[in-house]
Amino acid sequence: MHKANDTACRFLPDENATLAIGAELARVLHGGVVLFLQGDLGAGKTTLTRGLLRALGYSGRVKSPTYTLVEPYAVSNLNLYHFDLYRFQDPMEWVDAGFRDYFNEQSICVIEWADQAKGLLPQPDLMVTLKPHHDGRNIEIQALTETGSACLEQFATPS
C-alpha cells in the first residue's frame, strides 16, 4: 500500500551528483511511470533528466525542451518523453497539443513545470523536487502512487 510519507532526500553537491542520482533513478523506472520535476529555473531538472537518459543508454545531446515543449528519446526499448510546460499560458494548451497520447505502458514521461497544465495531467508516480542549498542542491523524491512507492523502495535498495 502506498504510504503518504514515502520520500527519499539527499544533498547533491554538484552537477556530477545530480547526473548520478538521475542514473540511480533510471535503474528503477519502467514503462508507464510518470515523474514530475519541480524546481526553479536552473535547479537541475534537465541535468537530472540527462542522468536518467545516459543510464538508459542514450548518448546523444540532451537539451531542455523549453521551446519544443517535448523532447522524445527512444531508449532501452522504451520511449522517454521529456516535457517542459514553462511556456504554457493556459492549461488547455496541453489538450490542444495532443500530449495525452504519449502516456502509455511503453513510455516514461518526465514533466517540468507540471503546474502549467494543472488538472489535465495524469497523477505522477514520483514527485522530484530540486532546491538550491549552499553550493549544491537538495533533492526530494516523493512517491505519490503504489507504482511510485515500488520504484522508491527499489531506489532505496542498493543495486
C-alpha positions as CSV (number, residue, x, y, z in Angstrom):
1,M,0.0,0.0,0.0
2,H,1.2,3.5,-0.8
3,K,2.2,5.5,2.2
4,A,2.0,9.3,2.1
5,N,5.4,9.6,3.6
6,D,7.3,7.6,1.0
7,T,10.1,10.0,0.5
8,A,13.9,10.0,-0.2
9,C,16.0,13.0,0.4
10,R,19.7,13.7,-0.4
11,F,22.1,16.6,-0.8
12,L,23.7,16.9,-4.2
13,P,26.9,18.9,-4.0
14,D,27.5,19.4,-7.8
15,E,26.3,18.6,-11.3
16,N,28.0,15.2,-11.3
17,A,26.0,14.2,-8.2
18,T,22.8,15.3,-10.0
19,L,23.7,13.2,-13.0
20,A,24.5,10.3,-10.7
21,I,21.2,10.4,-8.9
22,G,19.4,10.6,-12.3
23,A,21.3,7.4,-13.2
24,E,20.2,5.8,-9.9
25,L,16.6,6.7,-10.5
26,A,16.7,5.3,-14.1
27,R,17.5,1.9,-12.6
28,V,14.1,1.7,-11.0
29,L,11.9,3.2,-13.7
30,H,9.8,1.3,-16.3
31,G,7.2,1.9,-18.9
32,G,4.1,3.7,-17.6
33,V,5.9,5.7,-14.9
34,V,5.2,9.5,-14.7
35,L,7.7,11.8,-13.0
36,F,7.0,15.5,-12.2
37,L,10.2,17.6,-11.7
38,Q,9.8,20.7,-9.6
39,G,12.4,23.4,-9.0
40,D,13.2,27.0,-10.0
41,L,14.9,27.8,-13.3
42,G,18.5,26.4,-13.1
43,A,17.7,24.0,-10.3
44,G,19.0,21.0,-12.2
45,K,15.8,19.4,-13.7
46,T,17.3,18.9,-17.2
47,T,20.6,17.8,-15.7
48,L,18.7,15.1,-13.7
49,T,16.9,14.1,-16.9
50,R,20.3,13.9,-18.7
51,G,21.5,11.5,-16.0
52,L,18.4,9.3,-16.5
53,L,18.8,9.2,-20.2
54,R,22.6,8.4,-20.0
55,A,21.8,5.5,-17.7
56,L,19.2,4.2,-20.1
57,G,21.7,4.1,-22.9
58,Y,21.1,7.4,-24.7
59,S,24.3,9.0,-25.8
60,G,23.1,11.9,-27.9
61,R,22.6,15.5,-26.9
62,V,20.0,16.2,-24.1
63,K,18.6,19.7,-24.2
64,S,15.8,21.4,-22.3
65,P,12.5,21.2,-24.2
66,T,11.6,24.8,-23.1
67,Y,10.9,25.8,-26.7
68,T,9.9,22.5,-28.3
69,L,7.7,21.6,-25.3
70,V,8.6,17.9,-25.6
71,E,11.8,16.0,-26.5
72,P,11.3,12.4,-27.4
73,Y,14.0,9.8,-26.8
74,A,14.0,6.1,-27.8
75,V,15.9,4.2,-25.0
76,S,16.0,0.7,-23.7
77,N,13.0,-0.5,-25.7
78,L,11.0,2.4,-24.3
79,N,10.2,6.0,-25.2
80,L,11.1,8.7,-22.7
81,Y,9.3,11.9,-23.2
82,H,10.8,15.0,-21.5
83,F,8.2,17.8,-21.3
84,D,8.7,21.4,-20.3
85,L,5.5,23.3,-19.8
86,Y,7.1,26.5,-18.6
87,R,5.8,28.5,-21.6
88,F,2.2,27.3,-21.4
89,Q,-0.2,30.3,-20.9
90,D,-3.3,28.1,-20.5
91,P,-3.7,24.5,-19.2
92,M,-5.8,23.7,-22.3
93,E,-2.7,24.0,-24.4
94,W,-1.9,20.5,-23.0
95,V,-5.1,19.1,-24.6
96,D,-4.6,21.1,-27.8
97,A,-1.0,19.7,-28.2
98,G,-2.2,16.1,-28.1
99,F,0.3,15.1,-25.5
100,R,-2.1,12.8,-23.7
101,D,-1.3,10.0,-26.2
102,Y,2.3,9.9,-25.0
103,F,1.3,8.4,-21.7
104,N,1.3,4.6,-22.0
105,E,3.0,1.4,-20.8
106,Q,5.8,1.8,-23.3
107,S,6.7,5.3,-22.1
108,I,8.4,7.1,-19.2
109,C,7.1,10.7,-19.0
110,V,9.2,13.3,-17.2
111,I,7.4,16.7,-16.9
112,E,8.9,20.0,-15.8
113,W,6.5,22.8,-14.8
114,A,3.6,20.5,-14.5
115,D,1.5,23.2,-12.7
116,Q,1.1,24.9,-16.1
117,A,-1.3,22.1,-17.1
118,K,-2.9,21.6,-13.7
119,G,-5.8,19.3,-13.6
120,L,-5.2,17.8,-17.0
121,L,-2.1,15.7,-16.4
122,P,-2.2,12.1,-15.1
123,Q,-1.3,11.6,-11.4
124,P,2.5,11.5,-11.1
125,D,4.1,8.3,-9.7
126,L,7.1,10.3,-8.4
127,M,7.4,14.0,-7.5
128,V,11.0,15.1,-7.7
129,T,11.8,18.4,-6.1
130,L,15.2,20.2,-6.5
131,K,16.1,23.2,-4.4
132,P,19.3,25.1,-4.2
133,H,21.2,24.6,-0.9
134,H,24.5,26.2,-0.1
135,D,26.8,25.4,-3.1
136,G,24.7,22.5,-4.3
137,R,21.0,21.4,-4.2
138,N,18.7,19.2,-2.1
139,I,16.6,16.6,-3.9
140,E,13.4,15.1,-2.5
141,I,11.8,12.2,-4.3
142,Q,8.3,11.5,-3.1
143,A,6.1,8.6,-4.1
144,L,2.5,9.5,-4.9
145,T,1.2,6.2,-6.1
146,E,1.7,2.5,-5.5
147,T,3.9,2.3,-8.6
148,G,5.9,5.2,-7.2
149,S,6.2,3.5,-3.8
150,A,7.6,0.4,-5.5
151,C,10.1,2.5,-7.5
152,L,11.2,4.3,-4.4
153,E,11.6,1.1,-2.5
154,Q,13.9,-0.2,-5.2
155,F,15.7,3.1,-5.3
156,A,16.4,2.9,-1.6
157,T,17.9,-0.7,-2.1
158,P,21.5,-0.6,-3.3
159,S,22.0,-2.3,-6.6
